[in-house]
Amino acid sequence: MQQEFLAIIVSVGETFTKNAPISIALAAVFTILTSFSACNPGYPWWRKREIVTDLCYWFFIPVVARFLRLGLLVAGTAIIFGITTSEGLVAFYAHGHGPLAGLPIAVQMVVCLIGEDVILYWSHRCFHGARLWKYHAVHHSSDQLEWISAARFHPVDLLFEGVLAGVVMIFAGISPSVLVLLAPFTLAHSAFVHANLDWTLGPFKYVIASPVFHRWHHTAPAAGGEKNFAGTFPVLDVIFGTFHMPPGELPASYGIKDRNFPASFGAQLVHPFTQ
C-alpha cells in the first residue's frame, strides 16, 4: 500500500512539473495578446472572480486524466485483447499495434487528431443532452471565460469526453507516443480557443477552431450555446449543421442559466450528484 501511495505522489509531482512551465508560458502569451486583442475587454484573466477554482482545475484535472487513461487502458486491454500483465501491456502498446502502427508518426498524428475530434464532437453533443448536462455544466459555469477556464471539467465529463477519445485511438493501434507528442498542442489549443481574443482566423475559420468560434459555444443556448461542438476542426460542425459564427458579431456573455451554481472547486465536483 505504501508503494502505491508513493507512486501516486510521484505521478502527481511529474504531472505538475510538466504542466508548470507550459502554464507560465501560456499565461504570459495570453496576457500580452488580450491586452490589445480582447474579445470582451474589461478585466485581466488573473482578476476573474473564480480564478482559484480555475487554477484548481488547471492543475488537478491533468492528474485525474492520467489515472483515468491508465485505468481504461488496463481494463480495456484485458477485456478486448486478453492481456492482463504489466509486461504484456508494455509490449503490446510500446509502439502501437496493427496497421495504424506501421504508418509514419506524422501520419499517425494526423489520424489521431481527426479520429479524436470526431469522437469528441459526438460525445460533446451527448453531454449537452438532458441526462449528462449536469456534469458538463461545470465546464460552462464560468461567466468570465478565459484561457485558464479550459481545464474546468467534471471528472465524469473528462472520462467520457477527453480521456475516452485518446484511449479509443490507442485501442485502434495508434502509438501511445503519438498522444505524448500531441499533448502540448492539445493543451495549448484548448487554452487558445477559451482565450479572451477576438480572433476568427478569417478564411481558416473552417479549418481550425478559433477563440470566437468556441466562445460562441459558451453563450446561452439561443445565442449559440448549442452550436460549435468540434474541439479542433470546425468542418465537423459544418458537415453536421451546427456551425455558428455570425459575420461581424462577437459573443458578449457566457455562463449557464443556473445563477445558484456553486463557485468553489469542491462544491462543483459534488454538485452533479445532488441533482
Order of alpha helices (4+ residues) and beta strands (2+ residues): alpha-alpha-alpha-alpha-alpha-alpha-alpha-alpha-alpha-alpha-alpha-alpha
